[in-house]
Amino acid sequence: MNLDSFRSICDYVELDERNAAVVAEFRPLAEPHFESVVDDFYATIEAHAEARLVITGGREQVERLKGSLTDWLGSLLSGRYDQEYLDRHARIGRVHVRIGLPQHLMFTAMCRVRVHLTRIAALVLAHDPALQDEVTITVHKLLDLELAIMLDSYREDLSERQRAHERLATIGELAASVGHELRNPLGTMESSLYLMERLFDKLGVTDAQVHKHLQKVARQVEQCNGTITRLLDLARDRPPRREQVRLGEVLRETIARMDLPPTMGVSLDFDDRLQVWMDPAQIGLVMVNLIRNAGEASPGGVSVVIQATAEPGGVAIFVRDDGPGVPEQVRPHVFRALFTTRSQGTGLGLALATRIVEAHSGELTLERSAAGTVFRVWLPAPEHD
């Protein structure tokens, strides 16, 4: 939503300077009651089975969200409704989208805030019925305006998802049409390389430069095959075959099969008894892509630590590295298919990982971190799927 659209909606609900003045006067009287509003808001979420699913970060996330809601209440009643206000509240709307709060719960949550604020107005302005009426009407206008901002965030998300699906459909058509055509000549090249190496051995050819060139060709063929495989995996829509497995066993087997360079170390840091409801092969591929992403971003060497913990409703897996991190301007695009910042990159790994995790009804996010890069994979427990 741009500023012109925002102002148009303000005009439509007749939010004027008088309204701004009365809520600014109401704010200091209402602030002592914010804590009870926030506590009730999240107590209701935690008591509701569907709403509770959006809280995937445990108590720490709840406390962060409580602070954000408190700030939002203060901003709502600030009396200043300009570009800064729009930007701030649009970001909050995008948070609702990112954590997966369904629209119908967003509407009902806003209703709960509406009831609380009107009750507070009745309590603290009982001595001035006229002002109480003005504040109550203004609160309704502001919350309707807030719903419009949040609905616009959901619309933006829907449009982006549609564009992403269109890109994936295009990739699928491309992969289906050229995958077979490319695999045949690549197979011929692999066979030819094998026969050439056998012939050179038979003839006693020991030219180091020739062998080095053959190995280089073999690596390029392997890289092409890998790109085709990732394209095909991204294009397929295979449902996960989930089972209850020990995460540590799956990850150790996955890491053992990876051809990691000596400058890269991967370690596990979680309870070996931790079990996860997942497709071992698919989530293993997610981990491969996240680990490979860390290595490609840090050619000079990197250490990766995989942590995991059980949370209400599922398990969170963190893949942390001590590399250079992700530049701020790149962060919004890292999960987009075909987006890459590396000359040798394909932009397929993170897009494929996202598709797999979402097929598990989970969430893959790039977390904020003081150093390095942290990806978080959240997978639901069976009863929450």
C-alpha positions as CSV (number, residue, x, y, z in Angstrom):
1,M,0.0,0.0,0.0
2,N,1.4,3.4,-0.9
3,L,0.8,6.7,0.9
4,D,-1.9,7.9,-1.6
5,S,-3.9,4.7,-1.0
6,F,-3.4,5.0,2.7
7,R,-4.7,8.6,2.7
8,S,-7.6,7.6,0.6
9,I,-8.7,5.1,3.1
10,C,-8.2,7.6,5.9
11,D,-10.6,9.9,4.0
12,Y,-13.0,7.1,3.5
13,V,-13.3,6.3,7.2
14,E,-13.3,10.1,7.9
15,L,-10.2,10.0,10.1
16,D,-9.4,13.6,10.7
17,E,-7.3,15.9,12.8
18,R,-9.8,15.9,15.6
19,N,-9.7,12.1,15.8
20,A,-5.9,12.2,15.9
21,A,-6.0,14.7,18.8
22,V,-8.5,12.8,20.9
23,V,-6.6,9.5,20.7
24,A,-3.4,11.2,21.4
25,E,-5.1,12.6,24.6
26,F,-6.4,9.1,25.4
27,R,-3.1,7.3,24.9
28,P,-1.4,8.2,28.3
29,L,-4.6,7.1,30.1
30,A,-4.7,3.8,28.2
31,E,-1.0,2.9,28.5
32,P,-1.2,1.5,32.0
33,H,-3.7,-1.0,30.7
34,F,-1.7,-2.2,27.7
35,E,-0.1,-5.0,29.7
36,S,-3.4,-6.6,30.5
37,V,-4.5,-6.3,26.9
38,V,-1.3,-7.9,25.6
39,D,-1.4,-10.7,28.2
40,D,-5.0,-11.5,27.4
41,F,-4.3,-11.4,23.6
42,Y,-1.5,-14.1,23.8
43,A,-3.3,-16.1,26.5
44,T,-6.2,-16.5,24.0
45,I,-3.8,-17.5,21.2
46,E,-2.1,-20.1,23.4
47,A,-5.5,-21.5,24.4
48,H,-6.7,-21.8,20.8
49,A,-5.5,-24.9,18.9
50,E,-5.4,-23.3,15.4
51,A,-3.9,-20.0,16.6
52,R,-1.3,-21.7,18.8
53,L,0.3,-23.2,15.7
54,V,1.8,-19.9,14.6
55,I,3.8,-19.7,17.8
56,T,6.7,-21.9,16.7
57,G,9.5,-20.1,18.7
58,G,8.3,-21.0,22.2
59,R,8.3,-18.6,25.1
60,E,11.0,-16.5,23.7
61,Q,9.0,-15.7,20.6
62,V,5.9,-15.0,22.7
63,E,7.8,-12.4,24.8
64,R,9.1,-10.7,21.6
65,L,5.6,-10.6,20.1
66,K,4.2,-9.2,23.4
67,G,6.7,-6.3,23.1
68,S,5.8,-5.7,19.5
69,L,2.1,-5.7,20.3
70,T,2.7,-3.2,23.1
71,D,4.6,-0.9,20.7
72,W,1.8,-1.3,18.1
73,L,-0.8,-0.2,20.6
74,G,1.2,2.9,21.4
75,S,1.7,3.7,17.7
76,L,-2.0,3.1,17.0
77,L,-3.0,5.8,19.5
78,S,-0.1,8.1,18.7
79,G,-2.2,10.6,16.8
80,R,0.4,10.6,13.9
81,Y,-0.8,8.9,10.7
82,D,1.8,9.5,8.1
83,Q,4.3,7.7,5.9
84,E,6.3,6.5,9.0
85,Y,3.1,5.1,10.5
86,L,2.2,3.3,7.3
87,D,5.6,1.8,6.9
88,R,5.7,0.6,10.5
89,H,2.2,-1.0,10.4
90,A,2.8,-2.5,7.0
91,R,5.8,-4.3,8.4
92,I,3.6,-5.6,11.3
93,G,1.2,-6.9,8.7
94,R,3.9,-8.7,6.9
95,V,4.9,-10.4,10.2
96,H,1.4,-11.8,10.4
97,V,1.8,-13.2,7.0
98,R,5.3,-14.6,7.7
99,I,4.3,-16.4,10.8
100,G,1.3,-17.9,9.0
101,L,-1.6,-16.3,10.9
102,P,-4.8,-17.2,8.9
103,Q,-6.8,-14.1,7.8
104,H,-9.9,-15.2,9.8
105,L,-7.8,-15.3,13.0
106,M,-6.3,-11.9,12.2
107,F,-9.8,-10.5,11.9
108,T,-11.0,-12.0,15.2
109,A,-7.8,-11.0,17.0
110,M,-8.4,-7.4,15.9
111,C,-11.9,-7.7,17.3
112,R,-10.5,-8.7,20.6
113,V,-8.2,-5.6,20.7
114,R,-11.3,-3.5,19.7
115,V,-13.3,-4.7,22.6
116,H,-10.4,-4.1,25.1
117,L,-9.8,-0.6,23.9
118,T,-13.4,0.4,24.0
119,R,-13.7,-1.0,27.5
120,I,-10.6,1.0,28.6
121,A,-12.1,4.1,27.1
122,A,-15.3,3.5,29.1
123,L,-13.3,3.0,32.2
124,V,-10.8,6.0,32.1
125,L,-13.2,8.5,30.4
126,A,-16.3,7.7,32.4
127,H,-16.2,11.3,33.7
128,D,-16.5,12.7,30.2
129,P,-19.1,10.8,28.1
130,A,-18.7,13.1,25.1
131,L,-14.9,12.4,24.9
132,Q,-15.5,8.8,25.5
133,D,-17.8,8.6,22.5
134,E,-15.2,10.4,20.3
135,V,-12.4,8.1,21.4
136,T,-14.6,5.0,20.9
137,I,-15.5,6.1,17.3
138,T,-11.9,6.9,16.5
139,V,-10.7,3.5,17.8
140,H,-13.1,1.9,15.4
141,K,-11.8,4.0,12.5
142,L,-8.2,3.2,13.4
143,L,-8.8,-0.5,13.7
144,D,-10.7,-0.6,10.4
145,L,-7.7,1.2,8.8
146,E,-5.4,-1.3,10.4
147,L,-7.4,-4.2,8.9
148,A,-7.0,-2.6,5.5
149,I,-3.3,-2.4,5.9
150,M,-3.0,-6.0,7.0
151,L,-5.3,-7.2,4.2
152,D,-3.0,-5.5,1.8
153,S,-0.1,-7.4,3.2
154,Y,-2.0,-10.7,2.7
155,R,-2.7,-9.6,-0.9
156,E,0.9,-8.9,-1.5
157,D,1.9,-12.3,-0.2
158,L,-0.7,-14.0,-2.4
159,S,0.5,-12.2,-5.4
160,E,4.1,-13.1,-4.7
161,R,3.1,-16.8,-4.1
162,Q,1.3,-16.7,-7.5
163,R,4.4,-15.3,-9.2
164,A,6.5,-18.0,-7.5
165,H,4.2,-20.8,-8.7
166,E,4.3,-19.4,-12.2
167,R,8.2,-19.4,-12.1
168,L,8.2,-22.9,-10.8
169,A,5.7,-24.0,-13.5
170,T,8.1,-22.4,-16.1
171,I,11.0,-24.2,-14.6
172,G,9.1,-27.5,-14.6
173,E,8.3,-27.1,-18.3
174,L,11.9,-26.3,-19.0
175,A,13.2,-29.2,-17.0
176,A,10.8,-31.7,-18.6
177,S,11.7,-30.5,-22.1
178,V,15.5,-30.4,-21.8
179,G,16.3,-32.7,-19.0
180,H,16.2,-35.9,-21.1
181,E,17.9,-34.2,-24.0
182,L,20.8,-33.2,-21.8
183,R,21.1,-36.4,-19.9
184,N,21.8,-38.5,-23.0
185,P,24.9,-36.5,-24.2
186,L,26.1,-36.2,-20.6
187,G,25.8,-39.9,-20.2
188,T,27.8,-40.4,-23.4
189,M,30.5,-38.0,-22.1
190,E,30.8,-39.9,-18.8
191,S,31.2,-43.2,-20.7
192,S,33.7,-41.7,-23.1
193,L,35.8,-40.3,-20.1
194,Y,35.8,-43.7,-18.5
195,L,36.9,-45.4,-21.7
196,M,39.6,-42.8,-22.3
197,E,41.0,-43.3,-18.8
198,R,41.0,-47.1,-19.3
199,L,42.8,-46.6,-22.6
200,F,45.4,-44.2,-21.2
201,D,46.1,-46.7,-18.4
202,K,46.5,-49.5,-20.9
203,L,48.9,-47.4,-23.0
204,G,50.8,-46.2,-20.0
205,V,50.0,-42.6,-20.6
206,T,51.1,-40.7,-17.4
207,D,50.8,-37.1,-18.6
208,A,49.6,-35.2,-15.5
209,Q,48.2,-32.4,-17.6
210,V,46.0,-34.8,-19.6
211,H,44.7,-36.5,-16.4
212,K,44.0,-33.1,-14.8
213,H,42.0,-32.0,-17.8
214,L,40.0,-35.2,-17.8
215,Q,39.2,-34.8,-14.1
216,K,38.1,-31.2,-14.8
217,V,35.7,-32.4,-17.6
218,A,34.3,-35.1,-15.2
219,R,33.6,-32.5,-12.5
220,Q,31.8,-30.3,-15.1
221,V,29.7,-33.2,-16.2
222,E,28.8,-34.0,-12.6
223,Q,27.9,-30.4,-12.0
224,C,25.6,-30.4,-15.1
225,N,24.0,-33.6,-13.9
226,G,23.4,-32.1,-10.5
227,T,21.8,-29.0,-11.9
228,I,19.4,-31.1,-14.0
229,T,18.6,-33.2,-10.9
230,R,17.8,-30.1,-8.9
231,L,15.7,-28.7,-11.7
232,L,13.7,-31.9,-11.9
233,D,13.3,-32.1,-8.1
234,L,12.1,-28.5,-8.0
235,A,9.5,-29.2,-10.8
236,R,8.2,-32.4,-9.2
237,D,5.4,-32.1,-6.6
238,R,6.0,-35.3,-4.6
239,P,4.2,-35.6,-1.2
240,P,6.6,-36.4,1.6
241,R,6.6,-39.9,3.0
242,R,6.9,-39.1,6.7
243,E,7.9,-41.3,9.6
244,Q,9.1,-40.8,13.1
245,V,12.9,-40.8,12.9
246,R,15.9,-39.9,15.0
247,L,17.1,-36.6,13.6
248,G,20.7,-37.3,14.5
249,E,20.9,-40.6,12.6
250,V,19.4,-39.0,9.5
251,L,21.8,-36.0,9.6
252,R,24.9,-38.1,10.2
253,E,24.1,-40.3,7.2
254,T,23.4,-37.3,5.1
255,I,26.6,-35.5,6.0
256,A,28.6,-38.8,5.5
257,R,27.4,-38.9,1.9
258,M,28.4,-35.3,1.1
259,D,31.8,-34.7,-0.5
260,L,32.8,-31.9,1.9
261,P,36.1,-30.0,1.3
262,P,38.7,-30.1,4.0
263,T,38.2,-26.4,4.8
264,M,34.5,-27.1,5.9
265,G,33.4,-28.7,9.1
266,V,29.8,-29.7,10.1
267,S,28.9,-30.7,13.6
268,L,25.6,-31.6,15.4
269,D,24.7,-30.0,18.7
270,F,21.4,-31.5,20.1
271,D,20.0,-34.4,22.0
272,D,20.6,-37.5,20.0
273,R,17.3,-38.9,21.2
274,L,15.3,-36.1,19.4
275,Q,12.8,-37.5,17.0
276,V,11.1,-35.7,14.1
277,W,8.1,-36.5,12.0
278,M,9.5,-36.2,8.4
279,D,10.5,-37.7,5.2
280,P,14.2,-38.6,5.9
281,A,15.3,-38.4,2.2
282,Q,13.6,-35.0,1.6
283,I,14.7,-33.3,4.8
284,G,18.1,-34.8,4.2
285,L,18.1,-33.0,0.8
286,V,17.1,-29.7,2.6
287,M,20.1,-30.1,4.9
288,V,22.4,-30.8,2.0
289,N,21.3,-27.6,0.3
290,L,21.7,-25.5,3.4
291,I,25.1,-26.9,4.2
292,R,26.2,-26.6,0.5
293,N,24.9,-23.0,0.6
294,A,27.2,-22.2,3.5
295,G,30.2,-23.7,1.8
296,E,29.6,-21.9,-1.5
297,A,29.3,-18.6,0.3
298,S,32.6,-19.2,2.2
299,P,35.1,-20.7,-0.3
300,G,37.9,-19.9,2.2
301,G,36.5,-22.3,4.8
302,V,33.5,-22.3,7.1
303,S,32.2,-24.2,10.2
304,V,28.5,-25.3,10.3
305,V,26.7,-26.2,13.5
306,I,23.3,-27.9,13.3
307,Q,21.1,-27.4,16.4
308,A,17.6,-28.7,17.1
309,T,15.1,-28.5,19.8
310,A,11.6,-29.7,20.5
311,E,9.0,-26.8,20.6
312,P,5.3,-26.7,21.2
313,G,3.7,-28.3,18.1
314,G,6.9,-29.4,16.4
315,V,10.7,-29.3,16.2
316,A,13.0,-26.4,15.2
317,I,16.3,-27.1,13.4
318,F,18.9,-24.4,13.1
319,V,21.7,-24.5,10.6
320,R,24.3,-21.9,11.7
321,D,27.6,-21.0,10.0
322,D,30.4,-18.5,10.8
323,G,30.7,-17.3,7.2
324,P,30.2,-13.7,5.9
325,G,26.4,-13.7,6.4
326,V,23.7,-12.5,4.0
327,P,23.7,-8.8,2.9
328,E,20.6,-6.9,3.9
329,Q,19.6,-6.1,0.3
330,V,19.8,-9.8,-0.6
331,R,17.8,-11.2,2.3
332,P,14.3,-10.7,0.8
333,H,15.3,-12.7,-2.4
334,V,17.2,-15.7,-1.1
335,F,14.4,-18.2,-1.4
336,R,13.3,-17.1,-4.9
337,A,13.9,-19.7,-7.6
338,L,16.8,-18.9,-10.0
339,F,18.0,-16.0,-7.8
340,T,21.7,-16.2,-7.0
341,T,24.6,-13.9,-6.2
342,R,27.3,-16.3,-7.3
343,S,28.6,-16.6,-10.9
344,Q,28.6,-20.4,-10.6
345,G,25.3,-20.6,-8.7
346,T,22.0,-21.8,-10.1
347,G,19.5,-20.3,-7.6
348,L,17.8,-23.7,-7.1
349,G,19.0,-25.0,-3.7
350,L,17.1,-22.8,-1.3
351,A,14.0,-22.7,-3.6
352,L,13.9,-26.5,-3.5
353,A,14.5,-26.6,0.3
354,T,11.6,-24.2,0.7
355,R,9.3,-26.3,-1.4
356,I,10.1,-29.5,0.6
357,V,9.7,-27.8,4.0
358,E,6.3,-26.3,3.0
359,A,5.2,-29.8,1.7
360,H,5.8,-30.9,5.3
361,S,3.5,-28.0,6.5
362,G,6.6,-26.5,8.0
363,E,8.5,-23.2,7.6
364,L,12.0,-22.3,6.4
365,T,13.3,-18.9,7.4
366,L,16.5,-16.9,7.3
367,E,17.0,-15.7,10.9
368,R,18.6,-12.5,12.2
369,S,22.1,-13.1,13.6
370,A,24.9,-11.1,14.9
371,A,27.4,-13.0,12.7
372,G,27.3,-15.6,10.0
373,T,24.1,-17.0,8.6
374,V,21.3,-18.9,10.4
375,F,18.5,-20.8,8.7
376,R,15.7,-22.2,10.7
377,V,13.6,-25.2,9.7
378,W,10.4,-25.8,11.6
379,L,8.6,-29.1,11.2
380,P,5.3,-29.9,12.8
381,A,4.5,-32.8,15.1
382,P,2.1,-35.4,13.7
383,E,-0.9,-34.1,15.7
384,H,-0.3,-30.6,14.3
385,D,0.1,-31.5,10.7
